[in-house]
Amino acid sequence: KLLKVIQEHIITRVGGTESIEIDFRLIVATNKDLEKEVEKNNFRQDLFYRLNVIPIYIPPLKDRTEDIFPLINTFIKKFNDIYGKNINISSDAIRVLEIYDWPGNIRQLENLIERIVILAHDDTITSGFIKNLINPEAAITDNIDNENIEFKEMIEIYESQIINNAYKKYKTSVSVAKHLGMSQTNAARYLRKYVPEYRKK
């Protein structure tokens, strides 16, 4: 049915008998190599050729560093408005974000900025704060001598990493609670505090 719609621009409503002509442009996106998926018989060849009229390759975020700064500004404004804050990111912190490889692309950047806005105690975010969120293990020694990061803030950053890593692996508050040895109520509270995806459910 989808192939017919794409090819002939004709649909029939559910329960109807009349064919209706429609005018549309179809844009699809994927993070997979569809040609390889066709070869593996994981994707229909006829559908692929109907979709593959004008392919546009969008490089991963790590190869588009010039896009990171405007994206940061967009997300900072968005989450400042949502959470009623006035957070800014220092130039050295932006540099850390620009050289990170972003395996999760724009969605990962957006989630990180939201986490920054939630956790930040100061209006200006430093590179040390960013490094803690991205790679806390590598920043532990630096933080001991970092006068800009208080103990409570360090604890929250490490809590955030533990909870986010557990959620990525176990997916539910019940499983996270079991893995971390806490009650489901506490696990859900931590997930609501630190995991944007969980709050959006």
Long-range contacts (C-beta under 8 A, 24 or more apart in sequence): 2-47, 3-46, 3-47, 3-50, 6-47, 6-50, 6-51, 7-50, 26-51, 60-102, 60-105, 61-102, 61-105, 61-106, 61-109, 62-100, 62-101, 62-102, 65-98, 65-99, 68-94, 68-97, 68-98, 68-109, 69-94, 69-98, 71-106, 71-109, 71-110, 72-97, 72-109, 72-113, 75-109, 75-110, 75-113, 75-114, 76-113, 76-117, 79-113, 79-114, 79-117, 79-118, 80-117, 82-117, 83-117, 83-118, 85-117, 85-120, 85-123, 86-123, 87-116, 87-117, 87-120, 87-123, 87-124, 87-125, 88-123, 88-124, 88-125, 89-116, 89-124, 89-125, 89-130, 90-124, 90-125, 90-126, 90-127, 92-126, 92-127, 93-125, 93-126, 93-127, 93-129, 93-130, 95-127, 96-127, 96-130, 96-131, 96-134, 97-130, 100-134, 111-196, 111-197, 114-196, 115-160, 115-194, 115-196, 118-193, 118-194, 119-153, 119-156, 119-157, 119-160, 121-150, 121-153, 122-148, 129-153, 129-157, 132-157, 132-158, 133-157, 133-160, 133-161, 136-161, 159-190, 159-194, 160-194, 163-190, 163-191, 163-193, 163-194, 163-195, 164-194, 164-195, 167-191, 167-195, 167-197, 167-198, 173-198
